[in-house]
């Protein structure tokens, strides 16, 4: 296997957290092509953002509630200076970790649970560091207070990013007629210009998308094929929000973007070159059929009156494909994929991207 030495974060260094593992405020992932490697898994780039977008908002409220319970205990430790105060602070911090470490990305990483779940016990055992923490002018207390402030902003950072992605996907990406990196870039340029104007008008500052991260390039090999070596971008982030923002924009550059399913309302990753408004999850009220299958058949079953030439050709193509399926010349998966693609041709024709001759040629290919 290929192993890399991960430098510990400032918080990790102070609390003597063991290297080679990860903390919530510093972790490493690897980018290669249109995939991101996290722990022992790899994902299509953009999938982690989709997973975060699909989290129920109650998760972030729960984190905030647990952090609010932790903060007074952590501050009380500085004045009480007792083992019982440390135990109380640790218990409440562990409740925070229980939720945070179960989030997408973190749950795929090897988190340093031993150190994280015994932070204050180790702190009191290290007399030199404990003295530093009690000194308001020391780096030790700055790191201690920084941990508290960072946890207090954890949920708000993620929720702010979720709101930004939701606005972009619904207002700027949903109207797009094409779904590729160029179309996303054009839509983002409009969003970016408007955000620059808003930030300057309301806050007197620039709309910035910058944040610190550490980047290097390393050789890696696939677990399934050790003969295949490739160059990966090793990226170390100081927050989950920074990673998700990076993954989102790298996804757009690769032609991948989150989209909200028109059937179930959940987000899914729309990959480059494919345009569908339905996800591949099991549809609500169904036991086997996906939203994509339900959506394709539902659209076909809509009224036949006042059909345009393109809709007439689509009907003929649909019936032709259905006969092939019934005769078992194509599988159910091939049938559903073909119907979805035929719908795409219909949509292109109705949007004026194909003239009648081009439209008929495309349908004749099925």
N, C-alpha and C positions, 0 to 999 in steps of 0.2 A: 504494500500500500504506500501511498505518497503522503508524507506527513510534513507539516509546516510548523515552525515555532511561532506562536502568536505572542507578541509583546503585551504584557498586562497594561490595563488602563491606569490612570492616576488613582482612581478609587481602589483598584485591585492592588496596586503597589503599596498603597498605604495600609490596607488591611491584610497584607501578606497573602493575597489570593494566589494560588498556584498557577503558573503559566500553563499554556496548552489547552486551557478550557476557556469558557466564555462567560462574560458578565452582561447584565442588561445594558450597560453603558459602553460596551465595546465587544464587537463580534466581527467575524470575518466570513465573507462569502466569495464565490468565484464566478465570474462572468465568462461565457464563451459562446460566440454566435448568438443564437436566439434563445439560449437557456441560461439559467442561473443555478449554481450548485450550492446547496445549503446542507451542511452536515453530510450525511451519506445519501442524500436524495438530490435529484435535479428536477427543475420545473421549467415550463415554457416561460420566458420572461414576461412578466405582467401578472402571472397567476397569484403571486403573494398579495398584490394589491387587490385582486378580486376577492381573495379570502378575507382580507381585512374589511372590504366594503360590505361583505355579507354577514359580518358579525352583528349581533343584536346590540343596540345602543346601551342596553342594560349592563353589558360587560364593562363598558367604560365608566358608567356610574358606580358600579361595584368597586372598581379599582380606586376611584376617587374617594369613596366612602372608607375603604380600608386605609388609604393613605392619610385621610383626615384623622383616623383613630391612631395611626402610627406616629404622626408628627409630635403631638404633646408628650408621648412616652419618650421619644428620642430627645426632646428638649429637657424633659424632667431628669433624664440620666445625667446631664451635665451639672445639675444642682444637687441631686440626691447622691450620686456617686456610689451606689450600692449594687450588689449582685442581684437583688430582687428587682431593682429598677432596670438593670440590663436585661434580665429575663423577660420583663414585661415589654420592653421595647422590641426585643427579638421576636417574641410571640406575635406581636402586631406586624412586624416587618415580614415575617414568614407568611402571614395571611396575604400580604401584598404579592409576595413572590408566587404563591400558589396560583393566583389568577394570571399574572404577567407571564410566567414561564409556560403557561398552557396556550398562549397566543400563537397564531401562525408565525413562522420563522423561528421564534424561540423554541418551540416544541420540537423542531428538527435539529437543534444544536445541542451539543454536549455542554450544558450549563454547569458552572462550578457550584453545584448545590451545597456541597460540604462547607465551603467557605461562606456562601451567601446566607445559609440557614444558621450560621454560628458567628455572624459578624461581630456582635457586641461581646460575646464570650471571649473571642480572640482579642478584641480590642482591650478589654480589661486585663487580660493576661499579659499584654505587652506594655509594660510600665512606661517606656519612653513615648510610645504613641499616645497612650492615655493622657500623659502630661501635656503633649502637644494639643490634643483635642480641647483641653480645658483652657488653653491660652488663646484669647480672642485675636491676637496678632499673628498667630502661627499658621503655617500652611495646613497643618493637621485639622484645625477647626474650620478652615476654608473648605477643605475637602468634605468634612463632616456636614457642614451646612449646605454645601453644593449637592450632596446626595439627597438631602431633604428637599431642597428646591427642585431638583431634577425629577424626583418622584411626584412632586406636586404638579408639575407641568406635563407629565407623561401622557395622560389621557387627553388633555386639551390639544396637545400637538397632533395626536393621531386623529382626533375628531375634526380638527381644522383641515388636515390633509384630505380626509374623507369628504368633507364639504367641497373642497376645491375640485377634487376628481369628479364628484357628482355634478357640479356645475358644468365642467368641461364636457363630460360625456353626454349630458342631457341637452345642454343649450348649444354647444359648438360641434359636437361629433354626430349627434343623432340626425341632423339634417343632411349629412354628407351623402352624396350619391356614389362616391367611391370609397373603398376602405383599404387604404394602403399608406405607407409612410409619408408620401407626398401630400396626400389629402389631410392627414393628421397635422402635418407641419403647417399647412396653410391655415387650418382651423386654430392651431395653437398660436400662430402669429397674430391672429385677430384677438384672441383671448389675452395674449401677452401685452399687446398695445393698449387694450382697454384697461388692464390691471395697472399698467404704468401710469395711465392718466388718472385713475381712481386714487392710487397711492399718493401721487403728487398733489392732487386736489384736496384729499381728506387728511393726509398725514404729513405732507411736505417732504416726502422721501421717495426713493425708488422702490419699485417692486423687485425684490431680489429673490433668486432661487439658489443662492450659493450657501454652502456649508462645508465644514472641514471633513476630509476623509483621507485615508492613506491608501495609495495604489502602488502595486508592483506587478510584474509579469513573471509567471512561473510555469514550468512544464508540469502537466498532469497526464494521467492515464485513466482510461475508463475501467471501472471495476469488471465489466463484462468482457473486456478485451484489453489485456495488459500490453499488447503489441501496438495499440493505437495511442500515440502520445500527441498532445496538442498544447498550444500555448494559451493559458488562461489569465485573465485579469483578476488578481487577488485584491479585494477591496475590504478595508477595515472601517467600520462605521462606529460612531459614538452614540447613535440612537436608532431606534427602530424606525422613527419617522424619516430620518435621513436616508436609510436604506430604501424604504418604500417609495420615496420621491424619486430616487435614482432609478429604481426598477421601473417605475411608471414611465418616465421619460425615455429610458432605453427601450422600453417596449414600444412606445410610439415610433421611435426611430427605426425599429425593426418591422413596423406595420401591425403590431399587436396592441389592442386596447380593450379596457373593460367596456361592456355594454349591458344594459338592463334588459332582461328578457321581456318581450311583449306579452308573454303568457303568464309566467309566475311572478315576475317582478324582481327576481334575484339577478345579481350580476354574474356574467360569465366572460371568459376571455375570447374575444374575437380575434383570430389569428390572421396574419397577412394574406391578402388576396381572397378572403372569403367573406361574404356579406350575407348574414342572416340575422334576423331579429329574435330568434328563439334559441334557448340553451338546450343542452343535451341531457339535462336532469329529468328524472321522472316527473311528469306533469301533475299538478294538483288534482286529486280525485282519480288518478290513474294508478295502476299497479305495475304496468310494464311500459306503456308508451311514454316517450319523452315529449317535452314541450316542442321540440323541433318536429317530431312526427305529427303531433296533434295540430300544430300550427299549419303545417303543409296541407294536411287533409281538410282542416277547417276552412282554409282559404279557397281550396278547390271546390268545396261544397257550397260556397256562397252562390247567390242567385245567378241564373243563366241569362236573364233578360238583358237586352241592350249590350250585348257583348261586342267588344271592339275586334278588329281583325286579329290582333295579337292574342286576345282572350280566346277567340275561336280556335286559333292554331294551338294554343296551350291545351284547350279541351281535347283536341285530337291527339296531341302528344300524350296527355295524361291517360287517355283511354288505351292508346297503343302500349304504353308502359304497363298498364294494369293487366292487359291481356297477356303480356310476357310473364308477369308475375304469376298469374293464375295458371299458366302453362308450365310454371316452374323453370322457365328459361333464365330468369334472374331471381336472386335471393331477395328476402324482405329488406335487408340492409341496402342492396343495390337499388331496389325499387324506391326506398325512401330517399336515398341520395340523389337518384335521377329526378324524382319529383321536385326536390328542393332546388336542383340546378335548373330545371325547367321554369320554376317560379322566378329564378334570378333572370332568365332570358325575358320572361314576361315583364318584369319590373324595368329592365333596361329599355325595352321597346316602349313602354308606357311613359318613360322619362325622356323619350326622344333620342336616346343614344343609338338606336338601331332603326334604319328605315325598313319598310315592309319586306323588301327583298332580303336584306340581311337577317331580319327576324325569321323569315321562313326557312332560310338556309340553316340557321342555328337550331330551330326546332326539328328540321329534317335529320339532324345528326343523331338524335336520340333513337 
